[in-house]
Amino acid sequence: MLSRLLALLVAAGVAHAAPLDFELSDGRRFVRLSELPPRVTVVNFWRSDCPPCLREMPLLGEFARRDRARVVAVALQRPAETLAAPRAVREALLPPVLALNGPSELRGLLSRFGNPVGALPYTVALDARRVPCMSRAGEIDAAWLDRALQACATDGREQNATR
């Protein structure tokens, strides 16, 4: 509820959220969100023991493959647990999805992204400046992703500023 209110206030121009950032590993190197080219980004926090997380992962993979926005999937578990996820999930995590390993202390990261209680799955849509446009604790669907893209494109902002 709080994250939805923040997203509404930001979209209405009432609140000005700061750009969000993190630096996480993709298993080979560390990736800093702020160093990626500006683009609408959907960040999804998930675990392999979370049934709704597993159900929405193929949708996120397809969304990324259609090049509608950058998709970053942050696994809040050990890499071995990600490798043990069902095949459909592992396939959804292939590029163009940017699959990252979350930190060992995840509460701070989730809280910074508007989820202080740590509910999963948790998804945040960021505009090209990395400012949150919309977020959801719980399973997302294609309609939510479409609304998130629209929210990130409001106020004349470009959906995909540069690639």
C-alpha positions as a Markdown table, in Angstrom:
| # | Residue | x | y | z |
|---|---|---|---|---|
| 1 | Met | 0.0 | 0.0 | 0.0 |
| 2 | Leu | 2.8 | 2.4 | 1.0 |
| 3 | Ser | 4.7 | 1.7 | -2.2 |
| 4 | Arg | 1.6 | 2.2 | -4.3 |
| 5 | Leu | 1.0 | 5.5 | -2.6 |
| 6 | Leu | 4.6 | 6.6 | -3.3 |
| 7 | Ala | 4.2 | 5.5 | -7.0 |
| 8 | Leu | 1.0 | 7.6 | -7.3 |
| 9 | Leu | 2.6 | 10.6 | -5.7 |
| 10 | Val | 5.7 | 10.4 | -7.9 |
| 11 | Ala | 3.5 | 9.9 | -11.0 |
| 12 | Ala | 1.4 | 13.0 | -10.0 |
| 13 | Gly | 4.5 | 15.0 | -9.5 |
| 14 | Val | 3.7 | 15.5 | -5.8 |
| 15 | Ala | 6.8 | 13.7 | -4.5 |
| 16 | His | 10.2 | 13.5 | -6.2 |
| 17 | Ala | 11.9 | 10.2 | -5.4 |
| 18 | Ala | 15.6 | 9.9 | -5.8 |
| 19 | Pro | 17.0 | 7.6 | -8.4 |
| 20 | Leu | 17.5 | 4.1 | -7.1 |
| 21 | Asp | 20.7 | 2.2 | -7.5 |
| 22 | Phe | 22.5 | -1.0 | -6.4 |
| 23 | Glu | 25.6 | -3.0 | -7.3 |
| 24 | Leu | 25.1 | -6.8 | -7.5 |
| 25 | Ser | 26.8 | -9.7 | -9.1 |
| 26 | Asp | 25.7 | -11.5 | -12.2 |
| 27 | Gly | 28.0 | -14.4 | -11.3 |
| 28 | Arg | 31.0 | -13.1 | -13.3 |
| 29 | Arg | 31.1 | -9.4 | -12.5 |
| 30 | Phe | 29.4 | -6.7 | -10.5 |
| 31 | Val | 26.8 | -4.7 | -12.2 |
| 32 | Arg | 25.8 | -1.2 | -11.0 |
| 33 | Leu | 22.3 | -0.2 | -12.1 |
| 34 | Ser | 23.4 | 3.5 | -12.5 |
| 35 | Glu | 26.1 | 2.4 | -15.0 |
| 36 | Leu | 23.6 | 0.8 | -17.4 |
| 37 | Pro | 22.3 | 2.9 | -20.3 |
| 38 | Pro | 19.2 | 5.0 | -19.4 |
| 39 | Arg | 16.1 | 2.9 | -20.1 |
| 40 | Val | 12.8 | 2.0 | -18.5 |
| 41 | Thr | 13.7 | -0.9 | -16.2 |
| 42 | Val | 11.6 | -3.5 | -14.5 |
| 43 | Val | 13.3 | -4.9 | -11.4 |
| 44 | Asn | 11.9 | -8.1 | -10.0 |
| 45 | Phe | 13.0 | -9.5 | -6.6 |
| 46 | Trp | 12.3 | -13.3 | -6.3 |
| 47 | Arg | 13.2 | -16.6 | -4.7 |
| 48 | Ser | 12.9 | -20.1 | -6.0 |
| 49 | Asp | 10.8 | -21.2 | -2.9 |
| 50 | Cys | 8.1 | -18.6 | -3.8 |
| 51 | Pro | 5.4 | -20.1 | -6.1 |
| 52 | Pro | 4.2 | -16.7 | -7.4 |
| 53 | Cys | 7.8 | -15.7 | -8.2 |
| 54 | Leu | 8.2 | -18.8 | -10.3 |
| 55 | Arg | 4.9 | -18.3 | -12.1 |
| 56 | Glu | 5.7 | -14.8 | -13.2 |
| 57 | Met | 9.3 | -15.4 | -14.3 |
| 58 | Pro | 8.4 | -16.7 | -17.9 |
| 59 | Leu | 6.2 | -13.6 | -18.3 |
| 60 | Leu | 9.2 | -11.3 | -17.4 |
| 61 | Gly | 11.5 | -13.3 | -19.8 |
| 62 | Glu | 9.0 | -12.8 | -22.6 |
| 63 | Phe | 8.6 | -9.1 | -21.8 |
| 64 | Ala | 12.3 | -8.6 | -22.0 |
| 65 | Arg | 12.6 | -10.6 | -25.3 |
| 66 | Arg | 10.0 | -8.3 | -26.8 |
| 67 | Asp | 12.3 | -5.4 | -25.9 |
| 68 | Arg | 9.6 | -3.4 | -24.2 |
| 69 | Ala | 11.9 | -2.5 | -21.3 |
| 70 | Arg | 15.1 | -3.7 | -19.5 |
| 71 | Val | 14.3 | -6.5 | -17.1 |
| 72 | Val | 16.5 | -7.1 | -14.1 |
| 73 | Ala | 15.7 | -10.3 | -12.0 |
| 74 | Val | 17.3 | -10.2 | -8.5 |
| 75 | Ala | 17.5 | -13.6 | -6.9 |
| 76 | Leu | 17.4 | -13.3 | -3.1 |
| 77 | Gln | 19.0 | -16.6 | -2.5 |
| 78 | Arg | 22.3 | -18.5 | -3.0 |
| 79 | Pro | 23.3 | -19.0 | -6.7 |
| 80 | Ala | 23.0 | -22.8 | -6.2 |
| 81 | Glu | 19.3 | -22.3 | -5.3 |
| 82 | Thr | 18.8 | -20.4 | -8.6 |
| 83 | Leu | 20.4 | -23.1 | -10.6 |
| 84 | Ala | 18.0 | -25.6 | -8.9 |
| 85 | Ala | 14.9 | -23.6 | -10.0 |
| 86 | Pro | 12.6 | -25.2 | -12.6 |
| 87 | Arg | 13.8 | -25.3 | -16.2 |
| 88 | Ala | 11.2 | -22.7 | -17.4 |
| 89 | Val | 12.5 | -20.3 | -14.8 |
| 90 | Arg | 16.1 | -20.8 | -15.7 |
| 91 | Glu | 15.3 | -20.3 | -19.3 |
| 92 | Ala | 13.4 | -17.1 | -18.5 |
| 93 | Leu | 16.5 | -15.8 | -16.8 |
| 94 | Leu | 18.6 | -16.0 | -20.0 |
| 95 | Pro | 19.6 | -12.8 | -21.8 |
| 96 | Pro | 18.2 | -10.3 | -22.5 |
| 97 | Val | 17.0 | -10.6 | -18.8 |
| 98 | Leu | 19.8 | -9.3 | -16.5 |
| 99 | Ala | 19.9 | -12.0 | -13.8 |
| 100 | Leu | 21.6 | -10.9 | -10.6 |
| 101 | Asn | 22.4 | -12.4 | -7.2 |
| 102 | Gly | 21.0 | -10.4 | -4.3 |
| 103 | Pro | 23.0 | -9.4 | -1.2 |
| 104 | Ser | 23.2 | -11.7 | 1.8 |
| 105 | Glu | 21.4 | -8.9 | 3.8 |
| 106 | Leu | 18.4 | -8.2 | 1.7 |
| 107 | Arg | 16.1 | -6.1 | 3.9 |
| 108 | Gly | 18.1 | -2.9 | 3.3 |
| 109 | Leu | 17.9 | -3.4 | -0.5 |
| 110 | Leu | 14.2 | -4.2 | -0.5 |
| 111 | Ser | 13.4 | -1.3 | 1.8 |
| 112 | Arg | 15.3 | 1.1 | -0.5 |
| 113 | Phe | 13.1 | -0.1 | -3.3 |
| 114 | Gly | 9.9 | 0.5 | -1.3 |
| 115 | Asn | 9.4 | -2.9 | 0.3 |
| 116 | Pro | 10.2 | -2.6 | 4.0 |
| 117 | Val | 8.4 | -5.8 | 5.0 |
| 118 | Gly | 10.3 | -8.0 | 2.4 |
| 119 | Ala | 7.2 | -9.4 | 0.6 |
| 120 | Leu | 7.9 | -11.5 | -2.4 |
| 121 | Pro | 7.6 | -11.4 | -5.3 |
| 122 | Tyr | 8.3 | -7.7 | -5.5 |
| 123 | Thr | 8.5 | -5.7 | -8.7 |
| 124 | Val | 9.4 | -2.1 | -9.3 |
| 125 | Ala | 9.2 | -0.2 | -12.6 |
| 126 | Leu | 11.8 | 2.6 | -12.9 |
| 127 | Asp | 11.9 | 5.3 | -15.5 |
| 128 | Ala | 15.0 | 6.0 | -17.6 |
| 129 | Arg | 16.4 | 8.1 | -14.7 |
| 130 | Arg | 15.9 | 5.1 | -12.3 |
| 131 | Val | 13.1 | 6.9 | -10.4 |
| 132 | Pro | 10.2 | 4.5 | -9.4 |
| 133 | Cys | 7.0 | 4.8 | -11.4 |
| 134 | Met | 5.1 | 1.9 | -10.1 |
| 135 | Ser | 5.7 | -1.1 | -7.7 |
| 136 | Arg | 3.8 | -4.2 | -6.6 |
| 137 | Ala | 4.2 | -6.7 | -3.8 |
| 138 | Gly | 2.7 | -9.9 | -5.2 |
| 139 | Glu | 2.4 | -11.6 | -8.5 |
| 140 | Ile | 2.3 | -9.4 | -11.6 |
| 141 | Asp | 0.7 | -10.0 | -14.9 |
| 142 | Ala | 0.9 | -8.6 | -18.5 |
| 143 | Ala | -1.7 | -5.9 | -17.7 |
| 144 | Trp | 0.4 | -4.7 | -14.7 |
| 145 | Leu | 3.5 | -4.5 | -16.9 |
| 146 | Asp | 1.6 | -2.5 | -19.5 |
| 147 | Arg | 0.4 | -0.1 | -16.8 |
| 148 | Ala | 3.9 | 0.2 | -15.4 |
| 149 | Leu | 5.3 | 1.2 | -18.8 |
| 150 | Gln | 2.6 | 3.8 | -19.2 |
| 151 | Ala | 3.4 | 5.2 | -15.7 |
| 152 | Cys | 7.1 | 5.4 | -16.6 |
| 153 | Ala | 6.3 | 7.2 | -19.8 |
| 154 | Thr | 4.1 | 10.0 | -18.3 |
| 155 | Asp | 5.1 | 13.6 | -18.2 |
| 156 | Gly | 6.6 | 13.4 | -21.6 |
| 157 | Arg | 9.4 | 11.2 | -20.5 |
| 158 | Glu | 10.8 | 8.8 | -23.1 |
| 159 | Gln | 10.2 | 5.1 | -22.5 |
| 160 | Asn | 13.6 | 4.1 | -23.9 |
| 161 | Ala | 15.7 | 7.2 | -23.7 |
| 162 | Thr | 18.8 | 5.4 | -25.1 |
| 163 | Arg | 19.7 | 1.8 | -25.4 |
